[in-house]
Amino acid sequence: MALPRTYETQNCSIARALEVVGDRWTMLVLRTAFEGIRRFDDYQDRLGVARNVLTDRLSRLCDEGLLRRVRYQERPDRYEYRLTRKGVELWPVMMTLMMWGDRHYAPDGPPLLVTHADCGGALTEDLTCGSCGVRLGPKDVETRPGPGA
């Protein structure tokens, strides 16, 4: 039996948030957006997701204001998907979830290393640089394959 997509009977902010980002393809689309991917075909290549599923998730993320659709070509019209401020606000959640997954489900080490672009220090659990201590955001970091890649 499939779980409902909405939780109208629950007065809970976690339930409301899960209505928007609570399925795996949505989270993977967001992860990919944070990696700098913007175009439909690039999302599809990176994720290996069916076109109809990707279309649905991108449309939902745009409808919810986490991504915005921006035309980059005319004749034919082609669009890319860019994170909005609301979408960028999910970065701490994504990084915290990634680090939790690294601790519990990456026996060979993290598949992805996130480091401070300025000094190379590792992202810490409190989302600061492990070397210089500055608070980090998505524009402050670089990623590269880790030992578990």
Beta strands, then each sheet from edge to edge (+ up, - down):
strand 1: 67-73
strand 2: 78-83
strand 3: 112-116
strand 4: 141-145
sheet 1: 1+ 2-
sheet 2: 3+ 4-
end
